[in-house]
Amino acid sequence: MRNRHTSGPDELIQGVLAGQRRALARAISIVEDQGSLRPRLLKELYPEGHQAYICGITGPPGAGKSTLAERVAQSELDGDESLRVGVVAVDPTSPFTGGALLGDRIRMTGLAVHPRAFIRSMATRGSRGGLARAAREVAVIMGAAGSGRVFMETVGVGQVELDVAEAADTTVVVLVPESGDGIQAMKAGLMEIGDVFVINKADRQGAEGLRVEVEQVLHMRAEADWSPPVLKTVASTGEGTEEVLDALASHRQWLAESGEGDRRRRHRTFSYVKEIVQETLSRHLWEQGAYQEHLDRRLADILAGQVDPFAVAEEILSASGMLATMEGDRG
């Protein structure tokens, strides 16, 4: 039997499509680490995996996002014996190893051993908003492995909410009663991208007041066909989980019937292709040692004020032929 680390790309791709956990784990590692097989894997797996429903779960640290995600995912599995579920848990980066701290996998102990669930912790690695750049591609691979639902849970810091909204079909914002004082400050970001709002740890004092406050803020959002529900849960006991499941099902139905789901996927795909183009052009440009050497030579001139960074950038683009192409297009 061939060692799983030496199997070829065809075997790996077939293993992922067959839902083999070792193949799935290895494929995700290749994508996350930007391995040489990444383009080949994504080309082969994207047609099968990009249709998976992605539910983003975000909110401030300590809101109980992991517990809620586990409860919801477990309930989805219990309700459909043919369903497979993937969880992308984006954790803070370890300052020592550069890898994920794996907190979510430790907390989701019940789901982690489920035969139809696969959890992957990923490091933010300094990505804007805390969402690892490869998280969407990991969701595609999970989808290709048969996961009809992919839950993308984030660290909940910085501008992570915007990243989640870009990646997800449905965005769930999880708050706790202690979040109340910050609701007004959140309006420009967090409060505008949520499709479902959950007040978790609702057995604490102030939960009902926060629910009312969130609803008041949501009334100030631009009018839309979808009105985000504001639900109360106690994820540690499972209280309110069914209401969250119903809200997700209703939002999926609305996405399908309104056409909003197609619009979101078109926008996500458009952005993804742009990223691939930019990444490819940048990689090919800087793989040419001459351009890096040119920049090294000109750094002293820039720092001395003899030339500006834009002029040096134009020199590099001109030498690569890209500037001529762009000027030809404009002409």
N, C-alpha and C positions, 0 to 999 in steps of 0.2 A: 504494500500500500504506500502510495507516495505521501511524503510529509506535506502537511497543509501549507507550510511556509514555502515549499518549492513548487507547488502546483502552478500550472500556467494560467494565463488570464481567461482562457476559454472555460477551464474547469471552475475557476473562481466565479465567473459570471453565471454559469449554470448552477453552481451551488447557491448563490444568492437567490436566483429565480426559483429554486426548489425550497427556499426557506431554511437552508441549513445555517444554524447559528454561528458555527465557526467561520463559514464563508462570509456571512454578514458582518461579523466582527472584524475580519481582516479587511474587507472592502471599505468599511467605515474608517479604519486606521489609515488606509492608503489615501482616502479622500482628505481626511483631517490633516495628515502630514504632507499633503501636496506631493504624493509619490508619483513616480513616472507613469504608473498605470492609470492615474486618475482620469485623464481625458478619455481613454479607451473604456473604462468602466462606466463613466457617465453617459457616453455615447450609446452604449449597449443597453444600459439599464433605464435611462430616462423615459423611453416610450412606455415602459411598464410601470414606472414608479411615480410619474409626475401627477397622476390623478388622485393620489392619496389625500384624504381630507386632513388638513393641518389645523390644529387648535392651539393657539398661542396662549400661554398663561403667564401673566406678569403682575407686578405690584411691588410694593416696598418690601425690604427684607423683614423676615419675621411674621409675614402675613399668613403663613401656613400653605403656601402654594404647592409644595411637594405633597403634603398630606391630602390636599384637595385633588391634585392630579391623580394620585394613587387611587383614591376613592372613586373618582369618575371613571378612570380607565378600568378598574376592577368591575364596576357595575356594567360597563359596556361589554366586557368579556362575559360576564354572567348572563347578560341578556341575549347574546348571540354566540352560539358554540362554534360558528364558522369564522368568527372575526379574529383577526390578529391585530395587536396594538403595539406601536412603537413609542418610546419616550426619549426625547432628546433633552437632557438636563444640562443646561449651560451653567457651569460652576465657575467661581473665581479661579484664577490661575495660581498655582503654587509658586511662591517666590523662589523655591529651591529647585524644582524639576521642570517648571514651565507647563506642567500638566494640570488636569482638573483635580480639585480637592476631593471629589467623589462623594460629597455630602449627600446628594440626592439619592444615589444608589444605596447608601447606608440607611437612609430614612425609608425608602420604598422597599423594605425587606419582603413584604408579602407579594408584591407585584413582580419583584426581581426573579422569583423562582417559578412564576407561572409559565407553563409551556408555550402559551400563545402570546407572550409579551417579551419585548426586548428593550432593555434600558441602556442608554449610552450617555455617560457623563463626558462633557467636552469642556475644555478650558477656554475662557474668554480670550486669552492671549492678547489682551489690550485692545480688542476690537471695539469700535465705537458702540456705546450703549450696552456693552456686555454680551452681545449676541455674537458667537463665534461665526466667522465668515463662512465656514463650511457647513453650518447647521442646516441650511436649506438643502444642500446636496446630500447630507446624511438622511434627511427626511425622504428624499427621492429614492435612495437605496433601500430604506426601510419599506417604502411603498412597493418597490420591485420585489422585495422578499415576501410580500403578501399582507403587509400591514395596511388595513383599510383606514385606520385612524392613527395619526401621529400627533402626540402631544409635545409641544415645544415649551418647556418651562425655563425661565431665565432667572438670572441673579437679581434682577429688579433694581438696578442702579443706573445712574446717568440717564441717557436718552434711550434706554433699552426698549421702552414702549414703542418707539417709532420703528425700530428694527423688527419687533415682533409683528407689528401691523403689516409691514412689508412682506413678511414671510408667511403669514397665517391666513386661512380662510375665515376663521372666527377668532377674535381676540377677547379673552376673559381677563378682566382686571380684578384682582383680589385685594381687598382692603380689610383693615381691622379697626375697631373702635378708636384706637389711638391715632388713626390716620386723619381724624376729623379736622384738626387744626390746620392741616396742610392742603385741604381740598381746594381752596381758592387758588393756591399757588400751582396746583396741578392742572388747572383748567386748560392751559395752552398746550399741554401734551397728553398726559395720561387720560384725562377726562374726555378727550376728543376722539380717541381711537378705539375705545372699548365697545364691543358689541354686546357683551354681557358683563354686568358688575356683580360681584359677590362680596358681601360683608361677612367675612369669616370670623370665627371666635365670637359668634353672636350671643353667646351666653354671658358676655362681659357687659358691664355698664356702658351705656352710650351707643350701643349698636343700633337701636331704633332711630336715635337722633342722627346718626351718620347716614342711615338709609334715606331719611327724609332730605338731608343736606345734599346727598348725591343726586337724588331725583330733581331737586331744585336746580342744581347746576346743569343737569342734562336737559332741562327744559329750555336752557339758553343756547343749546346747540342748534345748528341750522336744521330746518325741517327735513325729515327724511321718511321714507316708507317704513324703515325699521326703527322701532322705539326700544332702546336697550332696557331690558328688565334689570331691576336691582333686587337681588336675592340675599337671604340670610342663611348662613350655614354654620355648623359646628363640625368641621371636617374630622376632628379627632374621634367623634362618635358616629359620623356618617349622617348626622341630621342635615337635611336640606339637599342631599346628593341627588335625589330623584328630581327635584325642581331644577337643578343645574342641568341634568341630562335632558329634561324636557325643553329647556331653553336652547340648548345646543341643537337639538333636533329641529326645533322651530326655526332657528337661524339657518340651518342647512337647507330647509325647505324654502325659506325666503330667498336665499342666495340662488337656488335653482329656478324658482318661479319668476323672480324679478329681473334676472339677467345680471345681477350684481356679482354673482360668483364668477361668471365668464369675464366680466370687466376686471375684477381683481386679478384673475389668473393671467389675463392679457398683459396687465400692467406689470405683474411680477415677472412674467416671461420676457417682456421687453427690457426690463432693468437687468435681468440675468444675462441676456445676450450682450448687452452693452458692457457688463462687467467682464465677460469672457473676451470680448474684442479688446478692451483696454488692457486686460491682463496679458493677452497674447502679444499685442504690440509692444508693451513695455518690456516683456521678457525678451522678445527677439531683439529689441533695440539695445538693451543693456548687456545682452550676451556677446555683443560685438565689442571686444576689448578696446578698439580704437576710439569709440565714443566715450568710454569711461576715462581713457587716457587724456582725451581732449578736454574733458571737464576738469580733470585734475590739474592740467596745465593752466587752465583759465581761472582757477579758483583765486589765485593771488591777484589777478587783474580785477576780479569782482570785488575782493576785499579792499583793494587799493582805490576803488571808485573809478577805475579806468574804463569799465564796461559794466553793464547791468545784467542781472540774471536772465532777463528775457532775451537779450541779444545772444547770449551764449546758448540758450535753449534753441533759438532759431538757427544758430550755426550747426548744432547737432542734428536738428531736424532736416536742415538743408543737405548736410552730408549724407544722411540716410536716404534721401530722395523723397521723404514724406512731405516736406514743405512744398516742393514742386508739385506734388500730386494735389495737395490741398489748394494751392493757388490755381491750378488748372481747373479744379472743380468749381471754384468761385468764378472763374472766367467763363 
